[in-house]
């Protein structure tokens, strides 16, 4: 059976949720989507292709916008081959950006003494081994990772964590939600000497919001330049403006992931 791109979208959403909660099951997913678990299982295994009505229901439950639903439900509206190719690429881009672990994996490739062994990556990022392997495959599929002559994965030149600017607003919301959830986890998990989390409450002139966004953007770039100027990378951090590590120590005991 030909693989329906919409099913890839549903599978990516299931993986995104599972990566944040290791006990999140197919039954949990079917409950959240308000669909029978057995039917959902058949859809995810490509044994059943959902009709337009079910696609719309699933899409709305997953938080797709009206524009996104039109893209997925009316593929024939794309009139040129270029548009068709772009839409397939857009699907892969969506899958990459929808989970925080993809960017973390890309940045791990920049660190010292990095090993591309899936088990080691999974241990450092606290991921189930299966999710880690699927993420690596996806990153390779969309061209953000490639293999050298020995068959080893490597980071494609000039790849950065801001490369995927065409992602949907929903994907951005999901990513930001996961980063903020990670910041909350870091409050209890990470010693204060290895993170920075602060806030300020103030009365403001809301007409200056655009200027404020510009300052925050400049600050992010200045901070990134400071932390990456000598290329002696050894950990991967998130900034939200909570600055916290997402990669465990290279010397930490590796966890058995299943």
JONORQUI-V296381 format. One record per run of one state. SS is the DSSP state (H for helix, E for strand, L for the rest). FROM is the first residue (numbers start at 1). TO is the last residue. Records with the same first field share a line. If there is no record, write none. Layout:
SS = FROM-TO ; FROM-TO
This chain:
L = 1-4 ; 21-25 ; 34-36 ; 45-51 ; 63-65 ; 74-74 ; 78-80 ; 98-99 ; 109-117 ; 126-128 ; 142-144 ; 148-152 ; 156-168 ; 190-191 ; 195-195 ; 197-205 ; 229-236 ; 240-242 ; 246-258
H = 5-20 ; 26-33 ; 37-44 ; 52-62 ; 66-73 ; 75-77 ; 81-97 ; 100-108 ; 118-125 ; 129-141 ; 169-189 ; 192-194 ; 206-228
E = 145-147 ; 153-155 ; 196-196 ; 237-239 ; 243-245
